[in-house]
Amino acid sequence: MPDAKLRRRIFGAIEAEWQRTVDALALVTGEKQRLASNNALARSIRHRFPYIDPLHHLQVELVRRWREGRADERARIGIHLSINGIAAGLRNTG
């Protein structure tokens, strides 16, 4: 199945880049674990995830529909709202 092979290649590249980023961040900060020196922020972010995760799943579904050609105005608005909701939940616009 060519899609599965392509998927493994793409996600393998994404995962490798993520790992390089994590390693570089640890080198720069000197911390093996992200936010090790800021427990309050780490806890705050952990507590946000249960509220943000459903938005991630919704966004993936809406983008899938969009790419399949089942796009309409509601799907476009839903994608934008999920992006804004995730950014607001993370308290970050980028």
PDB file as gemmi writes it, atoms N, CA and C in Angstrom:
CRYST1    1.000    1.000    1.000  90.00  90.00  90.00 P 1                      
ATOM      1  N   MET A   1       0.850  -1.176   0.000  1.00  0.00           N  
ATOM      2  CA  MET A   1       0.000   0.000   0.000  1.00  0.00           C  
ATOM      3  C   MET A   1       0.899   1.245   0.000  1.00  0.00           C  
ATOM      4  N   PRO A   2       0.894   1.997  -1.082  1.00  0.00           N  
ATOM      5  CA  PRO A   2       1.786   3.155  -1.191  1.00  0.00           C  
ATOM      6  C   PRO A   2       1.485   4.245  -0.161  1.00  0.00           C  
ATOM      7  N   ASP A   3       0.228   4.410   0.228  1.00  0.00           N  
ATOM      8  CA  ASP A   3      -0.103   5.437   1.209  1.00  0.00           C  
ATOM      9  C   ASP A   3       0.553   5.155   2.557  1.00  0.00           C  
ATOM     10  N   ALA A   4       0.564   3.899   2.957  1.00  0.00           N  
ATOM     11  CA  ALA A   4       1.167   3.532   4.234  1.00  0.00           C  
ATOM     12  C   ALA A   4       2.677   3.782   4.199  1.00  0.00           C  
ATOM     13  N   LYS A   5       3.293   3.475   3.092  1.00  0.00           N  
ATOM     14  CA  LYS A   5       4.739   3.703   2.949  1.00  0.00           C  
ATOM     15  C   LYS A   5       5.048   5.200   2.990  1.00  0.00           C  
ATOM     16  N   LEU A   6       4.265   5.981   2.294  1.00  0.00           N  
ATOM     17  CA  LEU A   6       4.441   7.433   2.298  1.00  0.00           C  
ATOM     18  C   LEU A   6       4.205   7.999   3.696  1.00  0.00           C  
ATOM     19  N   ARG A   7       3.175   7.511   4.344  1.00  0.00           N  
ATOM     20  CA  ARG A   7       2.851   7.963   5.700  1.00  0.00           C  
ATOM     21  C   ARG A   7       4.019   7.683   6.649  1.00  0.00           C  
ATOM     22  N   ARG A   8       4.583   6.485   6.585  1.00  0.00           N  
ATOM     23  CA  ARG A   8       5.723   6.146   7.452  1.00  0.00           C  
ATOM     24  C   ARG A   8       6.915   7.054   7.169  1.00  0.00           C  
ATOM     25  N   ARG A   9       7.156   7.342   5.889  1.00  0.00           N  
ATOM     26  CA  ARG A   9       8.284   8.195   5.528  1.00  0.00           C  
ATOM     27  C   ARG A   9       8.085   9.618   6.049  1.00  0.00           C  
ATOM     28  N   ILE A  10       6.902  10.158   5.850  1.00  0.00           N  
ATOM     29  CA  ILE A  10       6.623  11.538   6.277  1.00  0.00           C  
ATOM     30  C   ILE A  10       6.646  11.645   7.800  1.00  0.00           C  
ATOM     31  N   PHE A  11       5.938  10.744   8.481  1.00  0.00           N  
ATOM     32  CA  PHE A  11       5.905  10.828   9.938  1.00  0.00           C  
ATOM     33  C   PHE A  11       7.254  10.488  10.552  1.00  0.00           C  
ATOM     34  N   GLY A  12       8.024   9.642   9.891  1.00  0.00           N  
ATOM     35  CA  GLY A  12       9.391   9.372  10.351  1.00  0.00           C  
ATOM     36  C   GLY A  12      10.247  10.632  10.280  1.00  0.00           C  
ATOM     37  N   ALA A  13      10.098  11.398   9.192  1.00  0.00           N  
ATOM     38  CA  ALA A  13      10.841  12.661   9.057  1.00  0.00           C  
ATOM     39  C   ALA A  13      10.392  13.671  10.112  1.00  0.00           C  
ATOM     40  N   ILE A  14       9.095  13.742  10.360  1.00  0.00           N  
ATOM     41  CA  ILE A  14       8.577  14.663  11.382  1.00  0.00           C  
ATOM     42  C   ILE A  14       9.106  14.265  12.754  1.00  0.00           C  
ATOM     43  N   GLU A  15       9.061  12.988  13.060  1.00  0.00           N  
ATOM     44  CA  GLU A  15       9.538  12.516  14.361  1.00  0.00           C  
ATOM     45  C   GLU A  15      11.038  12.773  14.534  1.00  0.00           C  
ATOM     46  N   ALA A  16      11.814  12.553  13.486  1.00  0.00           N  
ATOM     47  CA  ALA A  16      13.253  12.803  13.560  1.00  0.00           C  
ATOM     48  C   ALA A  16      13.537  14.281  13.791  1.00  0.00           C  
ATOM     49  N   GLU A  17      12.802  15.152  13.133  1.00  0.00           N  
ATOM     50  CA  GLU A  17      12.981  16.590  13.327  1.00  0.00           C  
ATOM     51  C   GLU A  17      12.564  16.996  14.736  1.00  0.00           C  
ATOM     52  N   TRP A  18      11.490  16.417  15.236  1.00  0.00           N  
ATOM     53  CA  TRP A  18      11.054  16.690  16.605  1.00  0.00           C  
ATOM     54  C   TRP A  18      12.156  16.305  17.590  1.00  0.00           C  
ATOM     55  N   GLN A  19      12.748  15.123  17.388  1.00  0.00           N  
ATOM     56  CA  GLN A  19      13.803  14.667  18.292  1.00  0.00           C  
ATOM     57  C   GLN A  19      15.021  15.580  18.223  1.00  0.00           C  
ATOM     58  N   ARG A  20      15.403  16.042  17.035  1.00  0.00           N  
ATOM     59  CA  ARG A  20      16.519  16.982  16.913  1.00  0.00           C  
ATOM     60  C   ARG A  20      16.209  18.280  17.659  1.00  0.00           C  
ATOM     61  N   THR A  21      14.977  18.729  17.578  1.00  0.00           N  
ATOM     62  CA  THR A  21      14.568  19.950  18.283  1.00  0.00           C  
ATOM     63  C   THR A  21      14.638  19.757  19.791  1.00  0.00           C  
ATOM     64  N   VAL A  22      14.124  18.643  20.283  1.00  0.00           N  
ATOM     65  CA  VAL A  22      14.171  18.336  21.718  1.00  0.00           C  
ATOM     66  C   VAL A  22      15.618  18.288  22.194  1.00  0.00           C  
ATOM     67  N   ASP A  23      16.476  17.630  21.425  1.00  0.00           N  
ATOM     68  CA  ASP A  23      17.893  17.525  21.798  1.00  0.00           C  
ATOM     69  C   ASP A  23      18.564  18.897  21.822  1.00  0.00           C  
ATOM     70  N   ALA A  24      18.274  19.722  20.823  1.00  0.00           N  
ATOM     71  CA  ALA A  24      18.863  21.068  20.768  1.00  0.00           C  
ATOM     72  C   ALA A  24      18.373  21.916  21.934  1.00  0.00           C  
ATOM     73  N   LEU A  25      17.104  21.824  22.258  1.00  0.00           N  
ATOM     74  CA  LEU A  25      16.549  22.584  23.383  1.00  0.00           C  
ATOM     75  C   LEU A  25      17.211  22.164  24.692  1.00  0.00           C  
ATOM     76  N   ALA A  26      17.416  20.874  24.879  1.00  0.00           N  
ATOM     77  CA  ALA A  26      18.088  20.379  26.088  1.00  0.00           C  
ATOM     78  C   ALA A  26      19.522  20.890  26.143  1.00  0.00           C  
ATOM     79  N   LEU A  27      20.175  20.957  25.013  1.00  0.00           N  
ATOM     80  CA  LEU A  27      21.544  21.471  24.959  1.00  0.00           C  
ATOM     81  C   LEU A  27      21.586  22.952  25.319  1.00  0.00           C  
ATOM     82  N   VAL A  28      20.644  23.723  24.793  1.00  0.00           N  
ATOM     83  CA  VAL A  28      20.610  25.165  25.035  1.00  0.00           C  
ATOM     84  C   VAL A  28      20.246  25.469  26.483  1.00  0.00           C  
ATOM     85  N   THR A  29      19.231  24.786  27.019  1.00  0.00           N  
ATOM     86  CA  THR A  29      18.750  25.098  28.371  1.00  0.00           C  
ATOM     87  C   THR A  29      19.524  24.374  29.465  1.00  0.00           C  
ATOM     88  N   GLY A  30      20.187  23.290  29.098  1.00  0.00           N  
ATOM     89  CA  GLY A  30      20.880  22.483  30.098  1.00  0.00           C  
ATOM     90  C   GLY A  30      19.932  21.608  30.904  1.00  0.00           C  
ATOM     91  N   GLU A  31      18.683  21.552  30.529  1.00  0.00           N  
ATOM     92  CA  GLU A  31      17.679  20.749  31.224  1.00  0.00           C  
ATOM     93  C   GLU A  31      17.331  19.520  30.398  1.00  0.00           C  
ATOM     94  N   LYS A  32      17.314  18.370  31.044  1.00  0.00           N  
ATOM     95  CA  LYS A  32      16.961  17.135  30.328  1.00  0.00           C  
ATOM     96  C   LYS A  32      15.456  17.053  30.076  1.00  0.00           C  
ATOM     97  N   GLN A  33      14.687  17.677  30.946  1.00  0.00           N  
ATOM     98  CA  GLN A  33      13.235  17.677  30.808  1.00  0.00           C  
ATOM     99  C   GLN A  33      12.762  19.113  30.597  1.00  0.00           C  
ATOM    100  N   ARG A  34      11.899  19.303  29.616  1.00  0.00           N  
ATOM    101  CA  ARG A  34      11.392  20.651  29.347  1.00  0.00           C  
ATOM    102  C   ARG A  34      10.650  21.200  30.561  1.00  0.00           C  
ATOM    103  N   LEU A  35      10.859  22.470  30.832  1.00  0.00           N  
ATOM    104  CA  LEU A  35      10.231  23.206  31.933  1.00  0.00           C  
ATOM    105  C   LEU A  35      10.586  22.653  33.306  1.00  0.00           C  
ATOM    106  N   ALA A  36      11.712  21.972  33.397  1.00  0.00           N  
ATOM    107  CA  ALA A  36      12.138  21.409  34.685  1.00  0.00           C  
ATOM    108  C   ALA A  36      12.336  22.512  35.719  1.00  0.00           C  
ATOM    109  N   SER A  37      12.720  23.692  35.293  1.00  0.00           N  
ATOM    110  CA  SER A  37      12.968  24.777  36.239  1.00  0.00           C  
ATOM    111  C   SER A  37      11.742  25.678  36.438  1.00  0.00           C  
ATOM    112  N   ASN A  38      10.616  25.330  35.796  1.00  0.00           N  
ATOM    113  CA  ASN A  38       9.418  26.147  35.940  1.00  0.00           C  
ATOM    114  C   ASN A  38       8.216  25.232  36.173  1.00  0.00           C  
ATOM    115  N   ASN A  39       8.129  24.730  37.390  1.00  0.00           N  
ATOM    116  CA  ASN A  39       7.069  23.768  37.726  1.00  0.00           C  
ATOM    117  C   ASN A  39       5.674  24.348  37.552  1.00  0.00           C  
ATOM    118  N   ALA A  40       5.503  25.621  37.880  1.00  0.00           N  
ATOM    119  CA  ALA A  40       4.175  26.236  37.776  1.00  0.00           C  
ATOM    120  C   ALA A  40       3.695  26.247  36.325  1.00  0.00           C  
ATOM    121  N   LEU A  41       4.560  26.622  35.400  1.00  0.00           N  
ATOM    122  CA  LEU A  41       4.181  26.639  33.985  1.00  0.00           C  
ATOM    123  C   LEU A  41       3.942  25.228  33.470  1.00  0.00           C  
ATOM    124  N   ALA A  42       4.802  24.283  33.859  1.00  0.00           N  
ATOM    125  CA  ALA A  42       4.618  22.895  33.429  1.00  0.00           C  
ATOM    126  C   ALA A  42       3.273  22.357  33.896  1.00  0.00           C  
ATOM    127  N   ARG A  43       2.921  22.633  35.148  1.00  0.00           N  
ATOM    128  CA  ARG A  43       1.637  22.172  35.695  1.00  0.00           C  
ATOM    129  C   ARG A  43       0.468  22.836  34.967  1.00  0.00           C  
ATOM    130  N   SER A  44       0.598  24.126  34.700  1.00  0.00           N  
ATOM    131  CA  SER A  44      -0.460  24.862  34.004  1.00  0.00           C  
ATOM    132  C   SER A  44      -0.708  24.275  32.615  1.00  0.00           C  
ATOM    133  N   ILE A  45       0.356  23.998  31.907  1.00  0.00           N  
ATOM    134  CA  ILE A  45       0.229  23.429  30.557  1.00  0.00           C  
ATOM    135  C   ILE A  45      -0.386  22.032  30.627  1.00  0.00           C  
ATOM    136  N   ARG A  46       0.064  21.212  31.580  1.00  0.00           N  
ATOM    137  CA  ARG A  46      -0.498  19.858  31.740  1.00  0.00           C  
ATOM    138  C   ARG A  46      -1.995  19.899  32.002  1.00  0.00           C  
ATOM    139  N   HIS A  47      -2.428  20.875  32.769  1.00  0.00           N  
ATOM    140  CA  HIS A  47      -3.849  20.979  33.107  1.00  0.00           C  
ATOM    141  C   HIS A  47      -4.690  21.467  31.927  1.00  0.00           C  
ATOM    142  N   ARG A  48      -4.067  22.100  30.964  1.00  0.00           N  
ATOM    143  CA  ARG A  48      -4.811  22.585  29.781  1.00  0.00           C  
ATOM    144  C   ARG A  48      -5.085  21.469  28.776  1.00  0.00           C  
ATOM    145  N   PHE A  49      -4.222  20.459  28.727  1.00  0.00           N  
ATOM    146  CA  PHE A  49      -4.326  19.434  27.690  1.00  0.00           C  
ATOM    147  C   PHE A  49      -5.684  18.745  27.604  1.00  0.00           C  
ATOM    148  N   PRO A  50      -6.327  18.376  28.722  1.00  0.00           N  
ATOM    149  CA  PRO A  50      -7.632  17.711  28.601  1.00  0.00           C  
ATOM    150  C   PRO A  50      -8.677  18.568  27.888  1.00  0.00           C  
ATOM    151  N   TYR A  51      -8.506  19.873  27.936  1.00  0.00           N  
ATOM    152  CA  TYR A  51      -9.463  20.769  27.292  1.00  0.00           C  
ATOM    153  C   TYR A  51      -9.095  21.032  25.831  1.00  0.00           C  
ATOM    154  N   ILE A  52      -7.817  20.952  25.535  1.00  0.00           N  
ATOM    155  CA  ILE A  52      -7.342  21.249  24.184  1.00  0.00           C  
ATOM    156  C   ILE A  52      -7.381  20.017  23.283  1.00  0.00           C  
ATOM    157  N   ASP A  53      -7.155  18.823  23.844  1.00  0.00           N  
ATOM    158  CA  ASP A  53      -7.111  17.602  23.037  1.00  0.00           C  
ATOM    159  C   ASP A  53      -8.347  17.393  22.159  1.00  0.00           C  
ATOM    160  N   PRO A  54      -9.570  17.604  22.657  1.00  0.00           N  
ATOM    161  CA  PRO A  54     -10.726  17.436  21.772  1.00  0.00           C  
ATOM    162  C   PRO A  54     -10.681  18.380  20.562  1.00  0.00           C  
ATOM    163  N   LEU A  55     -10.131  19.573  20.754  1.00  0.00           N  
ATOM    164  CA  LEU A  55     -10.012  20.505  19.622  1.00  0.00           C  
ATOM    165  C   LEU A  55      -9.035  19.971  18.579  1.00  0.00           C  
ATOM    166  N   HIS A  56      -7.966  19.320  19.028  1.00  0.00           N  
ATOM    167  CA  HIS A  56      -7.018  18.713  18.085  1.00  0.00           C  
ATOM    168  C   HIS A  56      -7.737  17.663  17.227  1.00  0.00           C  
ATOM    169  N   HIS A  57      -8.512  16.808  17.885  1.00  0.00           N  
ATOM    170  CA  HIS A  57      -9.218  15.748  17.161  1.00  0.00           C  
ATOM    171  C   HIS A  57     -10.246  16.335  16.187  1.00  0.00           C  
ATOM    172  N   LEU A  58     -10.948  17.353  16.626  1.00  0.00           N  
ATOM    173  CA  LEU A  58     -11.912  18.012  15.755  1.00  0.00           C  
ATOM    174  C   LEU A  58     -11.214  18.622  14.546  1.00  0.00           C  
ATOM    175  N   GLN A  59     -10.093  19.278  14.794  1.00  0.00           N  
ATOM    176  CA  GLN A  59      -9.348  19.913  13.704  1.00  0.00           C  
ATOM    177  C   GLN A  59      -8.880  18.874  12.684  1.00  0.00           C  
ATOM    178  N   VAL A  60      -8.355  17.750  13.153  1.00  0.00           N  
ATOM    179  CA  VAL A  60      -7.892  16.695  12.246  1.00  0.00           C  
ATOM    180  C   VAL A  60      -9.056  16.201  11.390  1.00  0.00           C  
ATOM    181  N   GLU A  61     -10.213  15.972  12.002  1.00  0.00           N  
ATOM    182  CA  GLU A  61     -11.382  15.500  11.255  1.00  0.00           C  
ATOM    183  C   GLU A  61     -11.838  16.527  10.223  1.00  0.00           C  
ATOM    184  N   LEU A  62     -11.885  17.794  10.604  1.00  0.00           N  
ATOM    185  CA  LEU A  62     -12.328  18.833   9.669  1.00  0.00           C  
ATOM    186  C   LEU A  62     -11.346  19.000   8.508  1.00  0.00           C  
ATOM    187  N   VAL A  63     -10.066  18.943   8.796  1.00  0.00           N  
ATOM    188  CA  VAL A  63      -9.067  19.046   7.721  1.00  0.00           C  
ATOM    189  C   VAL A  63      -9.166  17.829   6.802  1.00  0.00           C  
ATOM    190  N   ARG A  64      -9.404  16.645   7.376  1.00  0.00           N  
ATOM    191  CA  ARG A  64      -9.572  15.439   6.545  1.00  0.00           C  
ATOM    192  C   ARG A  64     -10.747  15.618   5.591  1.00  0.00           C  
ATOM    193  N   ARG A  65     -11.862  16.095   6.107  1.00  0.00           N  
ATOM    194  CA  ARG A  65     -13.026  16.332   5.260  1.00  0.00           C  
ATOM    195  C   ARG A  65     -12.713  17.359   4.170  1.00  0.00           C  
ATOM    196  N   TRP A  66     -12.004  18.402   4.558  1.00  0.00           N  
ATOM    197  CA  TRP A  66     -11.645  19.466   3.606  1.00  0.00           C  
ATOM    198  C   TRP A  66     -10.815  18.887   2.462  1.00  0.00           C  
ATOM    199  N   ARG A  67      -9.831  18.069   2.807  1.00  0.00           N  
ATOM    200  CA  ARG A  67      -8.940  17.481   1.799  1.00  0.00           C  
ATOM    201  C   ARG A  67      -9.648  16.465   0.926  1.00  0.00           C  
ATOM    202  N   GLU A  68     -10.684  15.841   1.458  1.00  0.00           N  
ATOM    203  CA  GLU A  68     -11.457  14.878   0.671  1.00  0.00           C  
ATOM    204  C   GLU A  68     -12.425  15.567  -0.282  1.00  0.00           C  
ATOM    205  N   GLY A  69     -12.480  16.882  -0.210  1.00  0.00           N  
ATOM    206  CA  GLY A  69     -13.380  17.613  -1.089  1.00  0.00           C  
ATOM    207  C   GLY A  69     -14.764  17.807  -0.511  1.00  0.00           C  
ATOM    208  N   ARG A  70     -14.943  17.443   0.745  1.00  0.00           N  
ATOM    209  CA  ARG A  70     -16.241  17.635   1.394  1.00  0.00           C  
ATOM    210  C   ARG A  70     -16.247  18.962   2.151  1.00  0.00           C  
ATOM    211  N   ALA A  71     -15.614  19.942   1.562  1.00  0.00           N  
ATOM    212  CA  ALA A  71     -15.463  21.245   2.212  1.00  0.00           C  
ATOM    213  C   ALA A  71     -16.682  22.112   1.957  1.00  0.00           C  
ATOM    214  N   ASP A  72     -17.066  22.804   2.990  1.00  0.00           N  
ATOM    215  CA  ASP A  72     -18.094  23.817   2.862  1.00  0.00           C  
ATOM    216  C   ASP A  72     -17.747  24.946   3.826  1.00  0.00           C  
ATOM    217  N   GLU A  73     -18.584  25.937   3.885  1.00  0.00           N  
ATOM    218  CA  GLU A  73     -18.301  27.091   4.732  1.00  0.00           C  
ATOM    219  C   GLU A  73     -18.223  26.700   6.206  1.00  0.00           C  
ATOM    220  N   ARG A  74     -19.067  25.771   6.636  1.00  0.00           N  
ATOM    221  CA  ARG A  74     -19.026  25.339   8.042  1.00  0.00           C  
ATOM    222  C   ARG A  74     -17.709  24.665   8.380  1.00  0.00           C  
ATOM    223  N   ALA A  75     -17.189  23.854   7.465  1.00  0.00           N  
ATOM    224  CA  ALA A  75     -15.908  23.184   7.708  1.00  0.00           C  
ATOM    225  C   ALA A  75     -14.777  24.207   7.784  1.00  0.00           C  
ATOM    226  N   ARG A  76     -14.790  25.176   6.890  1.00  0.00           N  
ATOM    227  CA  ARG A  76     -13.752  26.218   6.893  1.00  0.00           C  
ATOM    228  C   ARG A  76     -13.793  26.998   8.197  1.00  0.00           C  
ATOM    229  N   ILE A  77     -14.976  27.388   8.613  1.00  0.00           N  
ATOM    230  CA  ILE A  77     -15.114  28.126   9.867  1.00  0.00           C  
ATOM    231  C   ILE A  77     -14.685  27.246  11.049  1.00  0.00           C  
ATOM    232  N   GLY A  78     -15.060  25.978  11.019  1.00  0.00           N  
ATOM    233  CA  GLY A  78     -14.670  25.053  12.091  1.00  0.00           C  
ATOM    234  C   GLY A  78     -13.166  24.893  12.201  1.00  0.00           C  
ATOM    235  N   ILE A  79     -12.488  24.823  11.058  1.00  0.00           N  
ATOM    236  CA  ILE A  79     -11.021  24.723  11.063  1.00  0.00           C  
ATOM    237  C   ILE A  79     -10.431  25.966  11.705  1.00  0.00           C  
ATOM    238  N   HIS A  80     -10.911  27.127  11.307  1.00  0.00           N  
ATOM    239  CA  HIS A  80     -10.395  28.382  11.868  1.00  0.00           C  
ATOM    240  C   HIS A  80     -10.690  28.485  13.370  1.00  0.00           C  
ATOM    241  N   LEU A  81     -11.882  28.086  13.779  1.00  0.00           N  
ATOM    242  CA  LEU A  81     -12.226  28.132  15.199  1.00  0.00           C  
ATOM    243  C   LEU A  81     -11.365  27.172  16.018  1.00  0.00           C  
ATOM    244  N   SER A  82     -11.075  25.997  15.457  1.00  0.00           N  
ATOM    245  CA  SER A  82     -10.240  25.050  16.191  1.00  0.00           C  
ATOM    246  C   SER A  82      -8.812  25.585  16.326  1.00  0.00           C  
ATOM    247  N   ILE A  83      -8.299  26.222  15.288  1.00  0.00           N  
ATOM    248  CA  ILE A  83      -6.967  26.836  15.365  1.00  0.00           C  
ATOM    249  C   ILE A  83      -6.954  27.903  16.453  1.00  0.00           C  
ATOM    250  N   ASN A  84      -7.952  28.772  16.440  1.00  0.00           N  
ATOM    251  CA  ASN A  84      -8.031  29.836  17.447  1.00  0.00           C  
ATOM    252  C   ASN A  84      -8.235  29.273  18.848  1.00  0.00           C  
ATOM    253  N   GLY A  85      -9.048  28.240  18.963  1.00  0.00           N  
ATOM    254  CA  GLY A  85      -9.294  27.635  20.271  1.00  0.00           C  
ATOM    255  C   GLY A  85      -8.045  26.997  20.853  1.00  0.00           C  
ATOM    256  N   ILE A  86      -7.276  26.313  20.017  1.00  0.00           N  
ATOM    257  CA  ILE A  86      -6.031  25.699  20.487  1.00  0.00           C  
ATOM    258  C   ILE A  86      -5.035  26.785  20.900  1.00  0.00           C  
ATOM    259  N   ALA A  87      -4.903  27.824  20.080  1.00  0.00           N  
ATOM    260  CA  ALA A  87      -3.995  28.925  20.422  1.00  0.00           C  
ATOM    261  C   ALA A  87      -4.420  29.588  21.731  1.00  0.00           C  
ATOM    262  N   ALA A  88      -5.712  29.808  21.901  1.00  0.00           N  
ATOM    263  CA  ALA A  88      -6.198  30.432  23.139  1.00  0.00           C  
ATOM    264  C   ALA A  88      -5.956  29.509  24.332  1.00  0.00           C  
ATOM    265  N   GLY A  89      -6.183  28.212  24.139  1.00  0.00           N  
ATOM    266  CA  GLY A  89      -5.969  27.263  25.222  1.00  0.00           C  
ATOM    267  C   GLY A  89      -4.511  27.164  25.643  1.00  0.00           C  
ATOM    268  N   LEU A  90      -3.628  27.345  24.678  1.00  0.00           N  
ATOM    269  CA  LEU A  90      -2.202  27.337  24.993  1.00  0.00           C  
ATOM    270  C   LEU A  90      -1.708  28.714  25.417  1.00  0.00           C  
ATOM    271  N   ARG A  91      -2.597  29.700  25.302  1.00  0.00           N  
ATOM    272  CA  ARG A  91      -2.260  31.088  25.598  1.00  0.00           C  
ATOM    273  C   ARG A  91      -1.100  31.554  24.731  1.00  0.00           C  
ATOM    274  N   ASN A  92      -1.209  31.209  23.468  1.00  0.00           N  
ATOM    275  CA  ASN A  92      -0.151  31.537  22.528  1.00  0.00           C  
ATOM    276  C   ASN A  92      -0.772  31.593  21.142  1.00  0.00           C  
ATOM    277  N   THR A  93      -0.400  32.575  20.346  1.00  0.00           N  
ATOM    278  CA  THR A  93      -0.965  32.666  19.004  1.00  0.00           C  
ATOM    279  C   THR A  93      -0.026  32.105  17.959  1.00  0.00           C  
ATOM    280  N   GLY A  94       1.062  31.548  18.329  1.00  0.00           N  
ATOM    281  CA  GLY A  94       1.993  31.025  17.345  1.00  0.00           C  
ATOM    282  C   GLY A  94       2.576  29.779  17.808  1.00  0.00           C  
TER     283      GLY A  94                                                      
END                                                                             
